Amino acid sequence: MVDSYLISQLGLSVAIGVASISSICALIGWKFWQADGKIKLEIITPDMDEPQRFELKNNQKIAIGEYDASYAGSINCPGAEIRGYIQRQGRNFYIVPSGIELSTSTSMYYGENEITTQQKISGRRISLNCPDRKGKEFVVEIVIDK
């Protein structure tokens, strides 16, 4: 008699607890699954008729400048060297300058600031300026589709 009374009193509480724990596990699993999925990038440059499209997995990189086979792709800009790269880490993107000495031919600007260290990209649409040796602006538009 006590057992059936106790089960009827605790049944709803146990059901709510189990549902809550399984919901939390499902949300955590969903976040991990999303982090491993591909995120689409669209690159618009002034010298191209069609935008470039990339799908990046976690920890993949796109070179900014010269083509390099070790990257998932490259964004064309003036100069014959790699200025840096865009890297995906989970749901975040970062612009990382190359390790070479920064000069006017290899500088990059995100907003009004020159990029000299790793910079987190905020927003879904950004402008990256990669001026040539003469200082002529070359603006690259990056659209992130998460």
DSSP file with accessible surface (Angstrom, degrees, kcal/mol):
  #  RESIDUE AA STRUCTURE BP1 BP2  ACC     N-H-->O    O-->H-N    N-H-->O    O-->H-N    TCO  KAPPA ALPHA  PHI   PSI    X-CA   Y-CA   Z-CA
    1    1 A M     >        0   0  199      0, 0.0     4,-1.5     0, 0.0     5,-0.1   0.000 360.0 360.0 360.0 -39.8    0.0    0.0    0.0
    2    2 A V  H  >  +     0   0  109      1,-0.2     4,-2.8     2,-0.2     5,-0.2   0.895 360.0  56.9 -70.2 -37.0    2.8    2.4    0.8
    3    3 A D  H  > S+     0   0  119      1,-0.2     4,-2.5     2,-0.2     5,-0.2   0.926 107.7  45.4 -63.1 -46.2    4.6    1.5   -2.4
    4    4 A S  H  > S+     0   0   79      2,-0.2     4,-2.1     1,-0.2    -1,-0.2   0.888 114.1  50.2 -66.9 -35.0    1.8    2.4   -4.7
    5    5 A Y  H  X S+     0   0  146     -4,-1.5     4,-1.8     2,-0.2    -2,-0.2   0.939 112.1  47.2 -66.3 -44.8    1.2    5.6   -2.8
    6    6 A L  H  X S+     0   0   89     -4,-2.8     4,-2.3     1,-0.2     5,-0.2   0.916 111.8  50.4 -64.4 -41.0    4.9    6.6   -3.1
    7    7 A I  H  X S+     0   0  120     -4,-2.5     4,-1.9     1,-0.2    -1,-0.2   0.921 109.9  50.1 -65.0 -41.9    5.0    5.7   -6.8
    8    8 A S  H  < S+     0   0   79     -4,-2.1     4,-0.5    -5,-0.2    -1,-0.2   0.858 113.6  46.3 -67.3 -31.3    1.9    7.8   -7.5
    9    9 A Q  H  < S+     0   0  109     -4,-1.8     4,-0.4     1,-0.2    -1,-0.2   0.861 121.0  36.1 -77.8 -36.3    3.4   10.8   -5.6
   10   10 A L  H  X S+     0   0   87     -4,-2.3     4,-2.6    -5,-0.2     5,-0.3   0.606  94.7  87.0 -93.2 -12.6    6.9   10.6   -7.2
   11   11 A G  H  X S+     0   0   37     -4,-1.9     4,-2.3    -5,-0.2     5,-0.2   0.916  91.8  43.7 -56.4 -48.6    5.9    9.5  -10.7
   12   12 A L  H  > S+     0   0  127     -4,-0.5     4,-2.4     2,-0.2    -1,-0.2   0.916 114.1  50.9 -66.0 -40.7    5.3   13.0  -12.1
   13   13 A S  H  > S+     0   0   78     -4,-0.4     4,-2.3     2,-0.2    -2,-0.2   0.915 111.7  47.1 -63.6 -42.8    8.5   14.4  -10.5
   14   14 A V  H  X S+     0   0   91     -4,-2.6     4,-2.7     2,-0.2     5,-0.2   0.921 111.3  51.4 -65.6 -42.1   10.6   11.6  -11.9
   15   15 A A  H  X S+     0   0   57     -4,-2.3     4,-2.4    -5,-0.3    -2,-0.2   0.919 111.2  47.5 -62.7 -42.2    9.0   12.0  -15.4
   16   16 A I  H  X S+     0   0   96     -4,-2.4     4,-2.4     2,-0.2    -1,-0.2   0.917 112.3  50.3 -65.3 -41.4    9.8   15.8  -15.3
   17   17 A G  H  X S+     0   0   29     -4,-2.3     4,-2.4    -5,-0.2     5,-0.2   0.928 111.6  46.7 -62.8 -44.7   13.4   15.1  -14.2
   18   18 A V  H  X S+     0   0   92     -4,-2.7     4,-2.5     1,-0.2     5,-0.2   0.921 112.7  50.1 -65.3 -41.8   14.0   12.5  -16.9
   19   19 A A  H  X S+     0   0   50     -4,-2.4     4,-2.0    -5,-0.2    -1,-0.2   0.905 111.4  49.3 -63.8 -39.5   12.5   14.8  -19.6
   20   20 A S  H  X S+     0   0   61     -4,-2.4     4,-2.2     2,-0.2    -2,-0.2   0.937 112.1  47.0 -65.5 -45.6   14.7   17.7  -18.4
   21   21 A I  H  X S+     0   0  111     -4,-2.4     4,-2.3     1,-0.2    -2,-0.2   0.924 112.7  49.0 -64.8 -41.6   17.9   15.7  -18.4
   22   22 A S  H  X S+     0   0   68     -4,-2.5     4,-2.2    -5,-0.2    -1,-0.2   0.886 110.3  52.1 -68.1 -33.6   17.2   14.3  -21.8
   23   23 A S  H  X S+     0   0   67     -4,-2.0     4,-2.3    -5,-0.2    -1,-0.2   0.919 109.5  48.9 -65.8 -42.4   16.5   17.8  -23.2
   24   24 A I  H  X S+     0   0  100     -4,-2.2     4,-2.3     1,-0.2     5,-0.2   0.930 111.6  49.3 -63.8 -43.6   19.8   19.1  -21.8
   25   25 A C  H  X S+     0   0   81     -4,-2.3     4,-2.4     1,-0.2    -1,-0.2   0.900 110.3  51.4 -62.5 -39.5   21.7   16.2  -23.4
   26   26 A A  H  X S+     0   0   66     -4,-2.2     4,-2.4     2,-0.2    -1,-0.2   0.909 109.8  49.4 -65.5 -40.5   19.9   16.8  -26.7
   27   27 A L  H  X S+     0   0  118     -4,-2.3     4,-2.1     2,-0.2    -2,-0.2   0.916 111.6  48.3 -64.7 -42.5   20.9   20.5  -26.7
   28   28 A I  H  X S+     0   0   92     -4,-2.3     4,-2.1     1,-0.2    -2,-0.2   0.933 112.5  49.0 -64.0 -44.0   24.5   19.7  -25.9
   29   29 A G  H  X S+     0   0   39     -4,-2.4     4,-2.4     1,-0.2    -2,-0.2   0.900 109.2  53.3 -61.5 -39.5   24.6   17.1  -28.7
   30   30 A W  H  X S+     0   0  132     -4,-2.4     4,-2.5     1,-0.2    -1,-0.2   0.915 107.9  50.4 -62.3 -42.8   23.0   19.6  -31.1
   31   31 A K  H  X S+     0   0  135     -4,-2.1     4,-1.9     2,-0.2    -1,-0.2   0.914 111.8  47.2 -64.2 -42.7   25.7   22.2  -30.4
   32   32 A F  H  X S+     0   0  143     -4,-2.1     4,-1.1     2,-0.2    -1,-0.2   0.907 112.4  50.1 -65.4 -39.4   28.5   19.7  -31.0
   33   33 A W  H  X S+     0   0  165     -4,-2.4     4,-0.8     1,-0.2     3,-0.4   0.918 110.4  50.0 -64.8 -41.0   26.9   18.5  -34.2
   34   34 A Q  H >< S+     0   0   47     -4,-2.5     3,-0.6     1,-0.2    -1,-0.2   0.877 104.9  57.5 -65.3 -37.4   26.5   22.1  -35.4
   35   35 A A  H 3< S+     0   0   20     -4,-1.9    -1,-0.2     1,-0.2    55,-0.2   0.819 108.2  47.2 -64.9 -28.8   30.2   22.9  -34.7
   36   36 A D  H 3< S+     0   0  111     -4,-1.1    22,-0.3    -3,-0.4    -1,-0.2   0.637  95.6  94.6 -87.9 -13.6   31.3   20.0  -37.0
   37   37 A G  S << S-     0   0   30     -4,-0.8     2,-0.3    -3,-0.6    21,-0.1  -0.194  85.0 -93.2 -72.7 168.9   29.0   21.0  -39.8
   38   38 A K        -     0   0  119     19,-0.1     2,-0.4    17,-0.1    19,-0.2  -0.607  31.2-155.1 -85.0 143.4   30.0   23.1  -42.8
   39   39 A I  E     -A   56   0A   3     17,-2.1    17,-2.7    -2,-0.3     2,-0.3  -0.970  17.8-128.5-117.2 134.9   29.5   26.9  -42.7
   40   40 A K  E     -AB  55 145A 109    105,-1.3   105,-3.0    -2,-0.4     2,-0.4  -0.626  21.0-169.7 -89.8 138.0   29.2   28.8  -46.0
   41   41 A L  E     -AB  54 144A   3     13,-2.9    13,-2.6    -2,-0.3     2,-0.5  -0.972   6.6-159.6-121.2 141.0   31.2   31.8  -46.9
   42   42 A E  E     -AB  53 143A  57    101,-2.4   101,-2.7    -2,-0.4     2,-0.5  -0.990   8.4-160.7-121.0 126.6   30.7   34.1  -49.9
   43   43 A I  E     -AB  52 142A   0      9,-3.1     9,-2.5    -2,-0.5     2,-0.5  -0.931   4.7-169.8-112.4 124.8   33.6   36.3  -51.0
   44   44 A I  E     + B   0 141A  57     97,-2.8    97,-2.9    -2,-0.5     5,-0.0  -0.965  10.1 174.0-117.8 119.9   33.0   39.3  -53.2
   45   45 A T    >   -     0   0    6     -2,-0.5     3,-1.4    95,-0.2    95,-0.1  -0.903  39.7-120.1-122.3 155.0   36.0   41.1  -54.7
   46   46 A P  T 3  S+     0   0   90      0, 0.0    94,-0.1     0, 0.0    -1,-0.1   0.746 109.6  56.0 -66.8 -21.0   36.1   44.0  -57.2
   47   47 A D  T 3  S+     0   0   93     29,-0.1     2,-0.4     2,-0.0    30,-0.0   0.411  96.1  78.1 -93.7   6.3   38.0   42.0  -59.8
   48   48 A M    <   -     0   0   60     -3,-1.4    -3,-0.1     1,-0.1     4,-0.0  -0.922  58.4-158.1-120.3 140.5   35.5   39.1  -60.0
   49   49 A D  S    S+     0   0  168     -2,-0.4    -1,-0.1     1,-0.1    -2,-0.0   0.877  87.3  39.7 -76.3 -41.4   32.2   38.9  -61.9
   50   50 A E  S    S-     0   0  138      1,-0.0    -5,-0.2    -6,-0.0    -1,-0.1  -0.874  91.9-112.9-109.3 142.3   30.9   36.0  -59.7
   51   51 A P        -     0   0   33      0, 0.0     2,-0.3     0, 0.0    -7,-0.2  -0.392  30.1-117.1 -70.2 149.9   31.4   35.7  -55.9
   52   52 A Q  E     -A   43   0A  37     -9,-2.5    -9,-3.1    -2,-0.1     2,-0.4  -0.681  28.4-155.4 -82.4 143.9   33.6   32.9  -54.6
   53   53 A R  E     +A   42   0A 159     -2,-0.3     2,-0.3   -11,-0.2   -11,-0.2  -0.981  13.8 177.7-126.1 133.7   31.8   30.4  -52.4
   54   54 A F  E     -A   41   0A  31    -13,-2.6   -13,-2.9    -2,-0.4     2,-0.5  -0.952  20.7-152.0-129.8 150.8   33.4   28.2  -49.8
   55   55 A E  E     -A   40   0A  98     -2,-0.3     2,-0.5   -15,-0.2   -15,-0.2  -0.979  22.9-162.1-120.4 115.1   32.1   25.7  -47.2
   56   56 A L  E     -A   39   0A   1    -17,-2.7   -17,-2.1    -2,-0.5     2,-0.1  -0.842   7.0-156.4-105.8 131.8   34.4   25.5  -44.2
   57   57 A K    >   -     0   0  107     -2,-0.5     3,-1.8   -19,-0.2    31,-0.3  -0.432  51.8 -60.6 -86.5 173.6   34.6   22.7  -41.7
   58   58 A N  T 3  S+     0   0   52    -22,-0.3    31,-0.2     1,-0.3    -1,-0.2  -0.294 123.1   8.2 -59.6 135.2   35.9   23.3  -38.2
   59   59 A N  T 3  S+     0   0   98     29,-1.8    -1,-0.3     1,-0.2     2,-0.2   0.563  94.0 135.9  68.0  14.3   39.5   24.4  -38.1
   60   60 A Q    <   -     0   0   70     -3,-1.8    28,-2.2    28,-0.1     2,-0.3  -0.584  39.5-149.6 -85.7 157.7   39.8   24.9  -41.9
   61   61 A K  E     -F   87   0B  70     26,-0.2    11,-2.7    -2,-0.2    12,-0.5  -0.924  12.7-152.2-129.2 152.1   41.5   28.0  -43.3
   62   62 A I  E     -Fg  86  73B   0     24,-2.3    24,-2.5    -2,-0.3    12,-0.2  -0.994  26.6-129.6-120.8 125.7   41.2   30.2  -46.4
   63   63 A A  E     -Fg  85  74B   0     10,-2.5    12,-2.6    -2,-0.4     2,-0.7  -0.459   8.3-143.8 -73.1 144.2   44.3   32.0  -47.6
   64   64 A I  E    S+Fg  84  75B   1     20,-3.0    19,-2.9    10,-0.2    20,-1.1  -0.938  75.5   3.4-108.4 107.7   44.2   35.8  -48.2
   65   65 A G  E    S+F   82   0B   3     10,-2.8    17,-0.3    -2,-0.7     3,-0.1  -0.967 114.2  31.1 123.9-134.8   46.5   36.4  -51.2
   66   66 A E  S    S-     0   0  101     15,-0.7     9,-0.1    -2,-0.4     2,-0.1  -0.186  86.5 -98.3 -63.9 148.7   48.4   33.9  -53.2
   67   67 A Y        -     0   0  152      7,-0.1     2,-0.4    15,-0.0    -1,-0.1  -0.434  41.2-179.2 -68.3 138.5   47.0   30.3  -53.7
   68   68 A D    >   -     0   0   60     -2,-0.1     3,-1.7     5,-0.1    -5,-0.2  -0.979  26.7-143.9-140.8 127.0   48.4   27.7  -51.3
   69   69 A A  T 3  S+     0   0   77     -2,-0.4    -1,-0.1     1,-0.3    -2,-0.0   0.678  95.6  70.1 -66.8 -16.6   47.3   24.0  -51.5
   70   70 A S  T 3  S+     0   0   94      2,-0.0    -1,-0.3    -3,-0.0     2,-0.2   0.592  92.4  71.7 -78.3  -7.3   47.5   23.6  -47.7
   71   71 A Y  S <  S-     0   0   47     -3,-1.7    -9,-0.2   -11,-0.1     3,-0.1  -0.691  90.3-118.0-103.5 161.7   44.4   25.9  -47.3
   72   72 A A  S    S-     0   0   49    -11,-2.7     2,-0.3    -2,-0.2   -10,-0.2   0.662  88.6 -36.9 -71.5 -15.4   40.8   25.1  -48.2
   73   73 A G  E     -g   62   0B   8    -12,-0.5   -10,-2.5    -5,-0.2     2,-0.3  -0.968  62.6-112.6 176.7-174.9   40.9   27.9  -50.8
   74   74 A S  E     -g   63   0B  13     -2,-0.3     2,-0.5   -12,-0.2   -10,-0.2  -0.996   7.9-138.7-146.0 151.7   42.2   31.4  -51.4
   75   75 A I  E     -g   64   0B   1    -12,-2.6   -10,-2.8    -2,-0.3     2,-0.2  -0.950  30.7-127.8-108.2 121.5   40.9   34.9  -51.8
   76   76 A N        +     0   0   70     -2,-0.5   -29,-0.1   -12,-0.2   -10,-0.1  -0.488  42.0 150.6 -71.1 136.3   42.6   36.9  -54.6
   77   77 A C        -     0   0   14      2,-0.2    62,-0.0    -2,-0.2   -32,-0.0  -0.963  51.8 -69.2-155.2 164.4   44.1   40.2  -53.7
   78   78 A P  S    S+     0   0   35      0, 0.0     3,-0.2     0, 0.0     2,-0.1  -0.221  92.1  49.9 -59.0 146.6   47.0   42.4  -55.0
   79   79 A G  S    S-     0   0   41      1,-0.1    -2,-0.2   -14,-0.1     4,-0.1  -0.206  80.6-104.4 107.6 161.2   50.5   41.1  -54.2
   80   80 A A  S    S+     0   0   65     -2,-0.1     2,-0.3   -15,-0.1    -1,-0.1   0.165  90.2  71.5-108.5  17.4   52.3   37.8  -54.7
   81   81 A E  S    S-     0   0   46     24,-0.2   -15,-0.7    -3,-0.2     2,-0.6  -0.851  87.4 -97.5-130.0 165.9   52.3   36.7  -51.1
   82   82 A I  E     -F   65   0B  28     -2,-0.3   -17,-0.2   -17,-0.3    18,-0.2  -0.737  28.5-169.9 -83.0 121.4   49.9   35.4  -48.5
   83   83 A R  E     -     0   0B   1    -19,-2.9    15,-2.8    -2,-0.6     2,-0.3   0.755  59.3 -66.7 -80.4 -28.3   48.8   38.3  -46.3
   84   84 A G  E     -FH  64  97B   0    -20,-1.1   -20,-3.0    13,-0.3     2,-0.3  -0.971  53.2-102.6 168.8-158.4   47.0   36.0  -43.8
   85   85 A Y  E     -FH  63  96B  40     11,-2.5    11,-3.0    -2,-0.3     2,-0.5  -0.980  13.8-121.5-154.4 162.4   44.1   33.7  -43.6
   86   86 A I  E     -FH  62  95B   0    -24,-2.5   -24,-2.3    -2,-0.3     2,-0.4  -0.951  34.5-167.5-106.1 126.6   40.5   33.3  -42.3
   87   87 A Q  E     -FH  61  94B  21      7,-2.7     7,-2.4    -2,-0.5     2,-0.5  -0.947  14.7-142.9-121.2 138.5   40.1   30.4  -39.9
   88   88 A R  E     + H   0  93B   0    -28,-2.2   -29,-1.8    -2,-0.4     2,-0.4  -0.851  17.5 178.5 -96.6 130.5   37.0   28.8  -38.6
   89   89 A Q  E >   - H   0  92B  65      3,-3.1     3,-1.9    -2,-0.5     2,-0.4  -0.891  65.7 -54.5-130.7 100.8   37.1   27.6  -35.0
   90   90 A G  T 3  S-     0   0   18     -2,-0.4   -31,-0.1     1,-0.3   -58,-0.0  -0.525 121.0 -20.4  68.3-121.8   33.7   26.1  -34.0
   91   91 A R  T 3  S+     0   0   76     -2,-0.4     2,-0.3    -3,-0.1    -1,-0.3   0.397 124.8  87.0 -96.7   0.9   31.0   28.8  -34.8
   92   92 A N  E <   -H   89   0B  55     -3,-1.9    -3,-3.1    30,-0.0     2,-0.4  -0.746  61.0-151.6-105.8 152.9   33.6   31.6  -34.8
   93   93 A F  E     -H   88   0B   3     28,-0.5    28,-3.0    -2,-0.3     2,-0.4  -0.939  10.9-167.1-121.2 146.0   35.8   33.0  -37.5
   94   94 A Y  E     -HI  87 120B  39     -7,-2.4    -7,-2.7    -2,-0.4     2,-0.5  -0.975  17.8-141.4-132.3 144.7   39.1   34.7  -37.1
   95   95 A I  E     -HI  86 119B   0     24,-3.0    24,-2.7    -2,-0.4    -9,-0.2  -0.930  24.9-173.0-101.1 125.3   41.4   36.8  -39.4
   96   96 A V  E     -H   85   0B  18    -11,-3.0   -11,-2.5    -2,-0.5    22,-0.1  -0.977  16.5-136.3-123.3 120.8   45.0   35.9  -38.8
   97   97 A P  E     -H   84   0B  17      0, 0.0   -13,-0.3     0, 0.0   -14,-0.1  -0.377  31.3-101.0 -71.7 156.7   47.9   37.9  -40.4
   98   98 A S        -     0   0   25    -15,-2.8     4,-0.1     8,-0.2   -15,-0.0  -0.257  28.2-113.4 -71.5 165.6   50.8   35.9  -41.9
   99   99 A G  S    S+     0   0   89      2,-0.1    -1,-0.1   -15,-0.0     3,-0.1   0.538  82.9 106.7 -79.6  -3.4   54.0   35.7  -40.0
  100  100 A I  S    S-     0   0   83    -18,-0.2     2,-0.1     1,-0.1     3,-0.0  -0.320  89.7 -79.6 -75.2 159.5   56.0   37.8  -42.5
  101  101 A E        -     0   0  170      1,-0.1     2,-0.4    -2,-0.0    -1,-0.1  -0.372  51.4-121.1 -57.9 124.4   57.0   41.3  -41.8
  102  102 A L        +     0   0   48     -2,-0.1     2,-0.2    -3,-0.1    -1,-0.1  -0.574  45.6 158.9 -74.2 126.0   54.0   43.5  -42.3
  103  103 A S    >>  -     0   0   53     -2,-0.4     3,-1.1    -3,-0.0     4,-0.8  -0.749  58.9 -84.7-131.8-177.2   54.6   46.2  -44.9
  104  104 A T  T 34 S+     0   0  102      1,-0.3     3,-0.3    -2,-0.2    31,-0.1   0.814 127.3  54.3 -64.9 -24.8   52.4   48.3  -47.1
  105  105 A S  T 34 S+     0   0   12      1,-0.2    -1,-0.3    28,-0.1   -24,-0.2   0.653 117.7  34.0 -83.7 -14.0   52.2   45.5  -49.7
  106  106 A T  T <4 S+     0   0    4     -3,-1.1    -8,-0.2    26,-0.1    -1,-0.2   0.301  88.7 120.3-121.3   9.4   51.0   42.9  -47.1
  107  107 A S     <  -     0   0    4     -4,-0.8     2,-0.3    -3,-0.3     9,-0.1  -0.397  40.5-164.3 -78.0 153.9   48.9   45.0  -44.8
  108  108 A M        -     0   0    3      7,-0.3     7,-2.8    22,-0.1     2,-0.4  -0.988   3.9-154.5-135.3 145.6   45.2   44.2  -44.1
  109  109 A Y  E     -DC 114 129A  72     20,-2.4    20,-2.8    -2,-0.3     2,-0.6  -0.984   6.6-167.0-126.7 129.3   42.5   46.4  -42.5
  110  110 A Y  E >  S-DC 113 128A  32      3,-2.4     3,-1.4    -2,-0.4     2,-0.4  -0.964  78.6 -35.0-112.4 109.8   39.4   45.2  -40.8
  111  111 A G  T 3  S-     0   0   58     16,-1.0    18,-0.1    -2,-0.6    -2,-0.0  -0.617 125.3 -32.8  71.9-127.8   37.2   48.3  -40.3
  112  112 A E  T 3  S+     0   0  179     -2,-0.4     2,-0.4     2,-0.1    -1,-0.2   0.486 120.3  92.7 -99.7  -5.9   39.6   51.2  -39.7
  113  113 A N  E <  S-D  110   0A 116     -3,-1.4    -3,-2.4     1,-0.0     2,-0.2  -0.761  74.0-125.4-100.9 137.8   42.2   49.1  -37.9
  114  114 A E  E     -D  109   0A  80     -2,-0.4     2,-0.7    -5,-0.2    -5,-0.3  -0.536  28.9-123.4 -74.1 138.3   45.3   47.3  -39.3
  115  115 A I        +     0   0    3     -7,-2.8    -7,-0.3    -2,-0.2     3,-0.1  -0.758  49.7 147.7 -88.5 115.2   45.3   43.7  -38.5
  116  116 A T        +     0   0   87     -2,-0.7     2,-0.3     1,-0.2    -1,-0.2   0.506  68.0  28.4-120.0 -15.4   48.6   42.7  -36.7
  117  117 A T  S    S-     0   0   92    -22,-0.1    -1,-0.2   -21,-0.0   -22,-0.1  -0.860 107.9 -60.2-135.4 173.4   47.3   40.0  -34.4
  118  118 A Q        -     0   0   93     -2,-0.3     2,-0.4   -22,-0.1   -22,-0.2  -0.312  55.7-163.7 -58.2 132.9   44.5   37.4  -34.6
  119  119 A Q  E     -I   95   0B  75    -24,-2.7   -24,-3.0    -4,-0.0     2,-0.3  -0.982  15.1-131.6-127.2 125.2   41.2   39.2  -34.9
  120  120 A K  E     -I   94   0B 106     -2,-0.4     2,-0.5   -26,-0.2   -26,-0.2  -0.574  23.5-128.8 -75.1 135.4   37.7   37.7  -34.2
  121  121 A I        -     0   0   11    -28,-3.0   -28,-0.5    -2,-0.3     2,-0.4  -0.751  24.3-165.5 -85.2 125.1   35.2   38.4  -36.9
  122  122 A S        +     0   0   88     -2,-0.5     3,-0.1   -30,-0.1     2,-0.1  -0.925  50.4  21.2-112.8 138.0   32.0   39.8  -35.5
  123  123 A G  S    S-     0   0   53     -2,-0.4     3,-0.1     1,-0.1    -2,-0.0  -0.190  84.5 -92.0  96.3 169.7   28.8   40.0  -37.6
  124  124 A R  S    S+     0   0  142      1,-0.2    20,-3.4    19,-0.1     2,-0.4   0.608 108.7  43.8 -96.3 -16.2   27.7   38.1  -40.7
  125  125 A R  E     + E   0 143A 150     18,-0.2     2,-0.3    -3,-0.1    18,-0.2  -0.980  68.4 168.6-134.7 122.8   29.1   40.6  -43.3
  126  126 A I  E     - E   0 142A   8     16,-2.5    16,-2.7    -2,-0.4     2,-0.5  -0.903  26.7-136.5-131.0 160.8   32.5   42.3  -43.1
  127  127 A S  E     - E   0 141A  53     -2,-0.3   -16,-1.0    14,-0.2     2,-0.5  -0.973  15.9-169.0-116.8 131.2   34.8   44.3  -45.3
  128  128 A L  E     -CE 110 140A   1     12,-2.9    12,-3.4    -2,-0.5     2,-0.5  -0.983   9.9-151.4-121.7 121.9   38.5   43.6  -45.4
  129  129 A N  E     +CE 109 139A  28    -20,-2.8   -20,-2.4    -2,-0.5    10,-0.2  -0.853  15.6 177.8 -99.3 125.0   40.7   46.1  -47.1
  130  130 A C        -     0   0    0      8,-2.9   -22,-0.1    -2,-0.5     6,-0.0  -0.766  18.2-161.0-122.5  80.2   43.9   44.8  -48.7
  131  131 A P        -     0   0   12      0, 0.0     6,-0.2     0, 0.0   -24,-0.2  -0.240  13.1-124.3 -66.4 153.1   45.6   47.8  -50.4
  132  132 A D    >   -     0   0   39      4,-2.1     3,-1.9   -26,-0.1   -26,-0.1  -0.188  40.3 -83.1 -83.9-174.6   48.2   47.4  -53.1
  133  133 A R  T 3  S+     0   0  173      1,-0.3   -28,-0.1   -28,-0.1   -29,-0.1   0.797 130.1  53.4 -62.6 -27.7   51.8   48.8  -53.0
  134  134 A K  T 3  S-     0   0  197      2,-0.1    -1,-0.3   -29,-0.1     3,-0.1   0.452 120.2-107.6 -87.2  -1.3   50.6   52.1  -54.3
  135  135 A G    <   +     0   0   51     -3,-1.9     2,-0.3     1,-0.3    -2,-0.1   0.494  67.0 151.2  89.6   3.0   48.0   52.4  -51.5
  136  136 A K        -     0   0  153      1,-0.1    -4,-2.1    -6,-0.0    -1,-0.3  -0.533  49.4-114.2 -70.5 131.1   45.0   51.8  -53.8
  137  137 A E        -     0   0  134     -2,-0.3     2,-0.4    -6,-0.2    -1,-0.1  -0.363  29.1-173.7 -70.0 142.9   42.2   50.2  -51.9
  138  138 A F        -     0   0   25     -2,-0.1    -8,-2.9    -6,-0.0     2,-0.5  -0.884  14.6-162.1-135.1  97.9   41.1   46.6  -52.7
  139  139 A V  E     - E   0 129A  50     -2,-0.4     2,-0.5   -10,-0.2   -10,-0.2  -0.740   5.2-163.3 -93.9 128.0   38.0   45.8  -50.6
  140  140 A V  E     - E   0 128A   1    -12,-3.4   -12,-2.9    -2,-0.5     2,-0.5  -0.943   8.0-151.7-108.8 123.9   37.0   42.2  -50.0
  141  141 A E  E     -BE  44 127A  47    -97,-2.9   -97,-2.8    -2,-0.5     2,-0.5  -0.847  10.1-165.5 -96.4 130.4   33.4   41.6  -48.8
  142  142 A I  E     -BE  43 126A   1    -16,-2.7   -16,-2.5    -2,-0.5     2,-0.5  -0.977   3.4-168.9-120.2 123.3   32.9   38.4  -46.7
  143  143 A V  E     -BE  42 125A  33   -101,-2.7  -101,-2.4    -2,-0.5     2,-0.5  -0.958   7.8-156.5-113.7 122.9   29.4   37.1  -46.1
  144  144 A I  E     -B   41   0A   5    -20,-3.4     2,-0.7    -2,-0.5  -103,-0.2  -0.873   5.0-166.3-102.8 125.8   29.1   34.4  -43.5
  145  145 A D  E      B   40   0A  98   -105,-3.0  -105,-1.3    -2,-0.5    -2,-0.0  -0.853 360.0 360.0-112.1  92.2   26.0   32.1  -43.7
  146  146 A K              0   0   87     -2,-0.7  -107,-0.1  -107,-0.2  -108,-0.0  -0.364 360.0 360.0 -79.5 360.0   25.9   30.2  -40.4
